[in-house]
């Protein structure tokens, strides 16, 4: 049923005000980021009553509803395949991510669902491949038909995985993790168009108001988000080619990019997990180098070699000789052994912060060191989400914005008149009273940033 009048919309609300709904947003342009797009229509399925509806908002053949009508849907509990996409369209408040339910139950990434395109749609798409906003011209009943099979698949997934909602970690993942990353996406990265065109000439269509939006995917094998859109990997922008110079401040001469970069982050995250106290007056890598080389005074070359040795030991396996000689690694090995024992005895392990369960039956070809690396990446991600939520709350009434998350660093588009005190407050939240020291860099672009003391 297509709802094209306020009267019918109010009847829909009265009939289904207490029902759970499945929501599928239909964007005007399927090739563009939802933040550089418009909502063409909203497909809604009411599973309890087996009813389907289309709410048009920008369709060529319909009497379209005003977008303000979306506010009336806020009180309804919604299930959607990708919560971040829906929140980037409108700020709904009671949304469950279907992919998350599947991910929590199976510890695996669900295949992306797409509407089942009709032959006529495929033909139209082939004829007008480069046309913008094609969905506005697809017959609305065809759109509904395409979404019906999609919605039924979503419904099956909800019924199969609904018990994931009762897990302790569900609220953290569905609200904190998804919404934190969605907040970063919506801010976008300011670009210098001339520089951007040099490195990413095929991505001009993704620029809106001199910004490009990133897209985080939390459903990876380890739970560590990837971040790419339009064939740009924002989590791995090259430091050497100059491509980082495409990104600048939205505030012009009143702005600067600030990056806070965690020092020896994984070494310190592990130390907290195992209850090992690292010194705060020197870097963790220097502390371990002193033990590798059995001396206090070290050269930069020795500290560099120490970093390589530490990562090789942590990720490649701890030799018994190393564990016997260096107390840090002895405790790490005990932690690894305890994880492996729990995994094999109880059939699952839990992440440290959010307590998400990963089940043995879902994780094939696992060994003790692989399991440790798996948990370590989750420790990093979960702590970062907690920290970023606190930072985002601090910035809620400021112009300064968190615009990029890089695992062991965070990039801020900083409004200079807000002063150094705000930068220090961000740094204090990230460092947690010195447990996780950060190095601070600034620059007019993201390339060639200079280290500074704050």
Protein Blocks (a to p, Z undefined) as FASTA:
>chain_A
ZZfbfklmmmmmmmmmmpccddddddfblkbcfklccdfbdcdddfknopacdddfbbfk
bccddfklmmmmmmpccddfblmlmmmmpccfbdcdfklmmmmmnopacddddddddfkl
mmmmmmmmmbghklmmgcfklmmmmmmmmmmmmmmmmmmmmmmmmpmklmmmmmmmmmmm
mmmmmnopaddfklmmmmmmmlmmmpgghiacddddfbbfkopacddeehiafklccfkn
ommmmpccfklmmbccdddddehklmmmmmmmnopacdfkbcfklmmmmmmnopabdcfk
lmmmmmmmmmmmmmnopafklmmmmmklmmmmmmmmmmmmmmmmnopacdfklopacdfk
lmghiafklmmmmmmmmmmmmmmmmmmmmmmmmmmmmmbdcfbdehjaccddddfknojm
lmmmmmmmmnonolaccdddddfbfghpacddZZ
